[in-house]
């Protein structure tokens, strides 16, 4: 059994990104707990490089919805980052989240880090060219390496321009369900 933090970076509820992520998580009994965070519904401020990480017995001094996410990240074994492709990389809120993971890099007295946690990427794009994901994959891989997280899967799918395109591709959803069974 595993605990999963799902980070949804799309403004569309029930859109392609969420449909793909939920297919990945759809195997009953594979995850003991799944915490879902829809970033577009949260108040998340960007990192301001104040260098006060852990100075107040918490990862960041910024008082916003990131506190709940930090708590989930600490308890989770697997972090699932699901983002639509925006200009060949993360959507804005996911990029903001990655910047706010700075306090979870390395060792901090009384703190925690993400070392050893498993990371999964799900990307969705309208673009048909698989090379469109190069920027997203670079960011994900380098960030996971820096944070010493193990990459447990990368699933990027193009040709999903219409808001419900993923839901019309049962073979794609089955592929993600099988991947979720394997990873979780």
Secondary structure, 3 states (H helix, E strand, C coil): CEEEEEEECCCCCCCHHHHHHHHHCCCCCCEEEEEEEEHHHCCCCCCCCCCCCCCCCCCCCCCCCHHHHHHHHHHCCEEEEEEECECCECCHHHHHHHHCCHHHCCCCCCCCCCCCCEEEEEEECCCCCHHHHHHHHHHHHHHHHHHCCEEEEEEEECCCCCCCCHHHCHHHHHHHHHHHHHHC
